[in-house]
């Protein structure tokens, strides 16, 4: 295993060095001495999965070595069959995040620091933002809004727009690491003082919010990324310090579901399973487990798609 991974890792590092920078939970900000939540980092190579609303497909944004295994959006059945490339920008267009529309007809994603969408059959590619420095997107369950993170300037934070990219508006200053939940409430994280941050749910219609959890750096974890609210709205699954963990939306019962590394978790529509990227090496394996962390199984190993000369 180590023998085949070393050449791949060296190739990726040589081509992508400096493209992605990992960061902790908190980053400095010049706004009154406060600190802000940084844009979630993307590992050097990663597979970001998202389960379709009807449960029939799992979409994967793959950032592998693109001249060998083409980077782009792949679709695969939950049983591992039917793998195919839905869309790719080619060798230099890195798709680093994605989400489904609630009817399953569209996927929204991030590429070139902008938000795009494409039909789930690969047609109708549409660019939604044009300002740059736009990352991570989430589609409301009412099918009326897309939220995204803008990471530059005074209006750094969470923005909202309709699903055609119109009516873009600033919503949460310095808020980030977002996910839509039931009734179009929006989960987000925000720093509140040096070394401390909060998780909250906010109503997009009147901006009322409910505090979920107070985070303190290193007590016991450093980073809280990749939140996904469960379909019933009762739990949140995360990549916390590179393991998959979950927490109730009441802020209780924090549980660790993996020991071999994990990022980018996503619930199945029935809430019984979680798909995620295993990141103990370079993030090339996508796995599925039950929502309690049991019965883990391999969905796809992107390294197995490489020619023998690079294994």
Order of alpha helices (4+ residues) and beta strands (2+ residues): alpha-beta-beta-beta-beta-beta-beta-beta-beta-beta-beta-beta-beta-beta-beta-beta-beta-beta-beta-beta-beta-beta-beta-beta-beta-beta-beta
